[in-house]
Amino acid sequence: MLRVSHQQEPLAYPFEQPEKLELHPVYAELRQRPLARVRMPYGEDAWLITRYADAKAVLSDHRFSMAAALGGDRPRVRPVAVSGGGLLSTDGPDHTRLRGTVAKAFTARSIERLRDRVREIARDLLDRMVRSGAPADLGDRFAFPLAITVIGELLGVDQDGHLGVRHWLDVMMSHTVTADDFHLWNKKFAAYTADLVELRRQEPGDDLFSALVRAHDEEGRITMEELMALTPVLISAGFVTTFNQISNSCYLLLARPDRFSLLLDRPETVPRAVEELLRYVPLPNGFAFPRYTTEDIELGGVVVRAGDPVLVDTAAANRDPAVFDDPDELVLDRATNPHLSFGHGSHYCIGAHLARVELQVALEVLLEDMPGLKLGVPEDELRWKTRTMVNGLHELPVTW
C-alpha cells in the first residue's frame, strides 16, 4: 500500500485504480494528515483535497480561481491540456454571463416538464431490448441511448450525429490520447459545431442550441469562441457522466440482488437511492479541473501559496466519515446525504436536476418493466475501463 510521508514530498497521482468502484485506501490516510501535494503525470505539482470540509471550502471560495488556470502548466493526466473559454474556465461576471445563457433550459421547472419524455424514451428502449431477446448489453442498449437522446433533444442535436459524438468523447476522455489525435478530433468537433450553428440559423427552434445562436447573433451576450467552447462542455457533461452513472448504478444493484430487491419492495425510495449512488460511485477517475489560489490561504493545516493549483477529489470527500456514517457502505435509504458529486458554489453542475431525473426514471422503469433483471455473466467477468477520465464498464451484460 502507498504510504503517506509527513514530509511534503509529492505523491504520484492519480493513484493506481482499485478494483471496480472502490476508492484507493490511501485516501482514508490522507484525510488524517495535513494537506498533501501530488505530482500528476504532466504539469506542475498540486495540492490534493480529500476532506469534505476542505473540498466544500475550496468549491465555494472565489479565491480559488478556475480562470487562473488558463495559460499555465496545469496539472493533468496527459500531455495535452484542455483549452479554455467555457463554463469550467471562467469565474465571476464572465461565468455568471455564460451560465445565464443556458440556465433557463436547466431550471428545475423546465427539467420536470421533460420527465414524461424521459420516461417515454426509457420505456421504448427497454421494449426494443426485450424484443431483441436476452442476453443484452444494458449499457449499449439502454444507458447510452437514453443519455445521448435526452441531451440531444434538449440541445437540438440530430440523432445522426450521436455515434460521432460518442467516438469524439471516447477520445477526449482517454488518459492515453496523443496530442495529434486530440487536436484532430477537436477540429472535427469544431466543424460539427459550426455546421450546427449554420443549421440553427436557417432552422431555429425551441432547443438550447438555437438559444445559444440567438445569444450570439441577436443579443450579443456571448462570442462565437464562447459558443464553440460551451457546446462540448454541455454535450460531454450532459452525456458521459449520466451514461456511466446509469451503468454503474445498475451494476451495483444487480451485483447484489438484495439491493435490487430492496428497491422493488420500496420503489418510493428511488430518489433517495439515486442520491446515495451519486455519493458512492467515484465517477471521475483521478482527474479534476485545477483551481489556482489568488492569495495565500490556510487550508487543511498548511498554507497554500498564491498561484498554487489545488485539485478537489469529490469522490474522496464523499467518503469522509466526518460527514457520512459508514461512508464506504452503499446505504440506499441514507437519510442525510449532502454529497458533492455535482460540486458546490458558483460552479455547481448546471445539469444536476436533469441528471437526477434521468437516473430516477431509468431505475423506476427498470424496476417496473424488468423486475427479473439480473447480471448476464459472473461478476468477475465484467470488463472495467482503465486509463480514462470516467470510471465505468465496457459493457453490462444482463438477462431477465
N, C-alpha and C positions, 0 to 999 in steps of 0.2 A: 504493500500500500504506500502511496505517496505520503510523505511526512512533511509537515509544515515547520519551517525553521522560525525561531524567534527573530532572526535577522531578516532584513528586507531584501534578501536575495530573491529576484523574481522567479515565480513558479512557471513552468511551461504550461501554456493554456491554449486551446481547451484541453481539459483532462481527457484521458482515454475514455472512449464511450463504454458505459457499463452495459450490462445485459438488459435488453428490452427497454422498458421505460423507467428503469431505476436511475437514481442520481449517484454520481461517484461519491464514495464515502468521505472523501476529503472535504466536501462542503460542510459537513457537520463539524469537523475540526476547525475549519476556517471561521465559523460563526463564534467560536470560543476565544478567538485571538484578535489582536488589533488588525485593522485593515491590511490586506496583503496586496503586494504588487505581483503582476503577472506579465509574462512575455509571450505575446502572440507570435505565430509563425512569421508575420510581416508587420511592419510599422513599429511605432515606439512602445515602450512599456506602459502599462496602465494599472490603475487601482481597481481591484475586483470587489464589487459589492455583493455580499451574500446574506446579510441580516435584513430582516423585514423593515425594521425601523430605519436603517441606513438607506435602504432602497427607496422607501417612501419619501424620505427627506430629500434625496437627490432628485427624484422624479418631480417633486413639487417646487424646487428651488430654482429660480431663474438664473442664479449664479453658476449653474451647471448648464452650459450652452451647447446645443446641437449645431448651431450655425458656425460656431468657432472651430468645428472640425474641418470645415472646407479649406482646402489648400494645404492642410497639414499631412504629416505622415501617420495617418490614422492606424491604430491597432486593428488588425484584421486577420482573417484566416487564409487569405490567398493573395497573390501578388497585386492584382488589380483592385482599386478602390472604387466603390460605387459613387457615381457622380452626384452632385447635389442639385438643389433647386426645388425640391418638393417639400411635403409636409415634414419629412424626417430630417431636414437640414436647414430649418428656419426657426427663429424664435420671435417672441414679442409681436409687434404690429404686423410684420410680414406673415408670420404663422397664422395670426388671427384672420388676416385678409384672405389667405389661401384657404384656410379651413372654412371660412364663411361661404366660399363659392360652392362647396359641396355639402355643407352641414344640413341644408334643408332636406336633402334626399335621405339623410340618415337619422332624422329625429325619431323618437320612439313612436310617435303617432303615424309618421309616414311608413315606418317599417311594419308596424302592426297591421296596416292595410294590406301588406304583402303576405301575411301569414297564410291565408287561404290559398294563395297562388303557390306558395312554397309547398304546402301540403298536397296540392294537385300534382305538382311536378314529382314529389317524392313517391306518391302513390302510383303514378304512371310508371315510374322507373321500376318499382317493385313488381308491378303487374308484368312488365316486359321480362324481368329477370325470372319470374316464376314460369312464364310461358316458355322460356328457353330451357328450363329444367335445371336441376341440381346435378353436380355442384356448380357454383358460380363464384366469381371474384367480386365480393361486396364493395371493394374499393373502386374497381373499374366500372361496375355496373350500376352502382348506387351513389357512393360518396363523391366520386369525381364529377359525374354529370350533374348531380344535384347542385354542388357548389358552383360549378362553372356556368350552369344555366341561370341560376339566380343572379349572380353578379353580372352575367352577360345581359340579361333582360333589364336590370337596373341601369347599367351603363349604356345600353343600346348597341351592344356588340353582337353581330350576326353569328349564328352557330357555326357557319362555315369556317370561322377563324379559330374555333375552340382548340382544335388539335395543335395548330401552330402556336397558339398562346401557351399550351401546356408544354410543348418542347422548349420554347423560349424560357419558361420558368424553370424547367429542369436544369437548363444551362446556368441560369442566373443564381440558382440555389446551390450549385455544386461547389464544394471546397476545392476541387481539383481543376476547375475550368482555367484554361490558359488565357492570357491577355488577348491573344489573337481571336480566340473563339468568343470571348466576352464582348469585344468590340464589334465583331462580325454580327452577332445576334442582337446587340444593341442597335446597330444600324438597321437591321431588318425590322426590329420592333418600331424604330423611329419612322420608317417608311410606312409601316402598318398604321401607326397613329396618324400620320399625315393624311393617309387615304381616308381614315375615319373623319378627320376634320373636314375634308372636302365633301364627303358624303353627307355629313350633318349640316353643312352649309346649304347644300342643294335640297336635302330632305330632312329638315328639322323635325324633331319630335318632342315627346314629353320625358325623354330619358336624360340621364345625368350628363352624358357626353354632349348632347345638344345644349344643355345649360352651360357647360364649360365653354363651348364655342361662342355662345352668346355673351358670356362674361368677357371674352376676349374681343370679339368683333364689334359688339354693340355697346357694351358697358365699359370697356377699358379697364376692368378690375384686375385682370391677370395678363401677363405677357405670353407670347407664344412659347417661349422657353419654359415658363412655369406650367403651361398647359401640357406640354410634352413630358415634363417631369412628374406631373400629377398622375397621368394615366397609368404608367407601370406600377406606381405605388397602390393605386386603387384596385387594379386588377390582381396584383400579387397578394396584397393584404386581404382582399375580399375572396380569394380563391384558395391559395396554397394553405394558409393556416386552417381554414374551415374544412377543406377536403381532408387534410391529415388528422385534424381533431375528430372528425366523424369516424374515420377508420380506426384511430387509436382508441376512441371511446368504445366502439363496438368490440374491438379486440379485448379490452379489459372486462367487458361484461360477459363475453362468450367464453373467455378463458376460465372464468369462474362462474359456472351456470347458476350458482346460488345468487349471484348479483343480478343476473338477468331475471331470475325468478322473483327476486325482491321487487323489481320494477313491474313485473307482470301482475303481482299481487297488489301493488300500490302505485298505479300509474300517475296518481296525482302528485307524486314526489319527483317526477321527471325534472321540473325546473331546478329543484334543489340538487338532484344528481348531476345535472349539467354543470352547475357551478363547481361541484366537487371534482368532476372530471377535468374541468378547466384548471383547477388548482393543482391537481395531481400530475397531469401529463406535462412532462418537461419538453414542450414543443420546440422552442429554439434549441439548437444543438451547438453549444459552445460559441455563440456569436451574440453580439449586442451592438447597437449603434452607440458609438462613444459620445460622451458629453465632456466638455472641457471646462475647467474652473476658470472663472474670470477674476478671482481673487483668492488669497489664502483662506482655506476653510478647514476647521477642525471637524473630523469625521471619523467615527469608528476607532477612536483612540490615537489617531495620527493627525498631522497637519498636511492636508493636500494643498500643494503649492499652486499658485495661479499659473494657468497654462497646462496643468497636468490633465490627462484623459482619465475618465473613470468608466467602467463597464458595469452596468446593473444586470445581474443574473436573477431575473424574476423567478425562474424555476427553483433556485436555491432559496430565495426569500419566501416562496410559497410553502416551503417545508420547514420553516422556522418554528421550533417548539415554543418559543416565547409568545407566539400568536395562535398556533394551531395545536390542539390536543392530538396526540398520536399522528404527527404530521406525515409519517411515511406509510400510513394506512389509508386506503381508499374507503372513506366513510360516506356512502351515498346519501344518507339523510343528515349530513352535518348541518347543524342549525345555524351557526355563525360562520361566515366564510368570506372575509374581506380580502380575497386573493388579488394579486397584482398582474394577472395574466393579460389584462387589457391595458396595463400601465397605470398611470396616476398623473394628476395635474394637467397642465395645458396640452400635453401630447397624448392624453388618454385616447385610446383607439376610437376613431370616429365611427367605425363599423361594428362596435361592440354589440349593439342591440340586434343588428342583422345576424351576426354570428350566433347569438343566443337563440333567436327564432329558428334558424336553420338547424341548430343542434337539438333543440327541443322537439321540433317537428320530425326530424329524422328518427329520433328514438321513439317518439309516440307512434309513428306509422309502422316502424318495425315491430313494436310490441303489439299493436292492434292487428296487423296483417300477417305477421310471421312469428307467432308465439313459439313455434317449434324450431326456430333458428338455432344453429349450433356450428361450431368450427368444422370445416370440411377436411382438415388434416390434423395430426397431432401438433400440439403447440410448439414443440421443439423443431418442427419442420418449417415454421414460418420464417420468411426471409426479411431481415431488417435492413433498411437503408443505412449506409455508412458514408462518411465524408460528404455530408450535405448539411445545409443550414437548418433543416427542419426534420425532426425525428418522425419516422413513420415506417410503414411496411411497403414492400414492393407489391404485394398483393395480399388479400384477405379472403382465402377460400372458405366458403360456407356451404352448408347443406341445410335441408329442412324436411 
